[in-house]
Amino acid sequence: MPTATVTSKGQITIPAAVRASLGLHAGDRVQFIELPDGNYELRPATSSVRTLKGFFGPWDGDPVTVEEMDAAIGDAVTDR
C-alpha cells in the first residue's frame, strides 16, 4: 500500500502509482471528501464541466438565452 509523509508545512507527495491510477498530472487539483465514518477519500478535481451533463435530469424546457439568465440573476440580487 502506497504511503506518504506529511511535512512540517502540511504537504505530501502523492506516490507515483497513486497519481497514475487517478490520472493526475502536475498542476491538477484534488478534493478531500469526508466520509460518514470520519475517513477521507482523495478524488481528482480535474473533471470537465461536460461531466455534469444530465446531472439534474433531462431538460424539457426551451433553451434560455444569455439575456434571460442575466435578467434572472439581476432579479435574484435585487430581491435580497
C-alpha positions as CSV (number, residue, x, y, z in Angstrom):
1,M,0.0,0.0,0.0
2,P,1.5,3.4,-1.0
3,T,2.1,5.8,1.8
4,A,3.3,9.5,2.1
5,T,4.8,11.6,4.9
6,V,3.3,14.9,5.9
7,T,6.0,17.7,6.0
8,S,6.1,20.4,8.7
9,K,4.2,22.6,6.2
10,G,1.4,20.1,5.9
11,Q,2.4,19.0,2.4
12,I,2.6,15.4,1.0
13,T,3.9,13.9,-2.2
14,I,1.3,11.6,-3.8
15,P,3.1,8.4,-4.7
16,A,3.6,7.9,-8.5
17,A,1.4,4.7,-8.6
18,V,-1.5,6.7,-7.0
19,R,-1.0,9.6,-9.4
20,A,-1.1,7.3,-12.3
21,S,-4.1,5.4,-11.1
22,L,-6.0,8.7,-10.6
23,G,-4.8,10.2,-13.8
24,L,-3.2,13.1,-12.0
25,H,-0.6,15.4,-13.6
26,A,1.4,18.4,-12.4
27,G,-0.9,21.3,-11.7
28,D,-4.0,19.1,-11.2
29,R,-6.2,19.7,-8.2
30,V,-7.5,17.1,-5.8
31,Q,-10.5,17.0,-3.4
32,F,-10.6,15.5,0.0
33,I,-14.1,14.1,0.6
34,E,-15.0,13.5,4.3
35,L,-16.9,10.1,4.6
36,P,-19.6,9.4,7.2
37,D,-17.1,7.3,9.2
38,G,-14.7,10.1,9.6
39,N,-12.2,8.9,7.0
40,Y,-11.3,10.9,3.9
41,E,-11.4,10.0,0.2
42,L,-9.0,11.6,-2.3
43,R,-10.5,12.4,-5.7
44,P,-9.1,14.2,-8.7
45,A,-10.8,17.6,-9.2
46,T,-9.9,17.7,-12.9
47,S,-13.3,16.8,-14.4
48,S,-14.6,18.8,-17.3
49,V,-17.8,20.7,-16.9
50,R,-19.1,18.4,-19.6
51,T,-19.3,15.6,-17.0
52,L,-22.2,17.5,-15.4
53,K,-24.4,16.9,-18.4
54,G,-27.6,15.2,-17.3
55,F,-26.7,15.7,-13.6
56,F,-30.0,17.4,-12.9
57,G,-32.0,15.1,-15.2
58,P,-33.4,15.8,-18.6
59,W,-34.2,19.4,-19.6
60,D,-37.7,19.6,-21.0
61,G,-38.0,23.4,-21.4
62,D,-36.9,25.8,-24.1
63,P,-33.3,26.9,-24.3
64,V,-32.6,30.0,-22.1
65,T,-30.8,33.0,-23.6
66,V,-27.9,34.8,-22.0
67,E,-30.1,37.8,-21.6
68,E,-32.7,35.8,-19.8
69,M,-30.0,34.4,-17.5
70,D,-28.7,37.9,-16.8
71,A,-32.2,39.1,-16.0
72,A,-32.8,36.2,-13.6
73,I,-29.5,36.9,-11.8
74,G,-30.4,40.6,-11.6
75,D,-33.8,39.8,-10.2
76,A,-32.3,37.5,-7.6
77,V,-29.8,40.1,-6.5
78,T,-32.4,42.9,-6.1
79,D,-34.7,40.6,-4.2
80,R,-32.2,40.3,-1.3
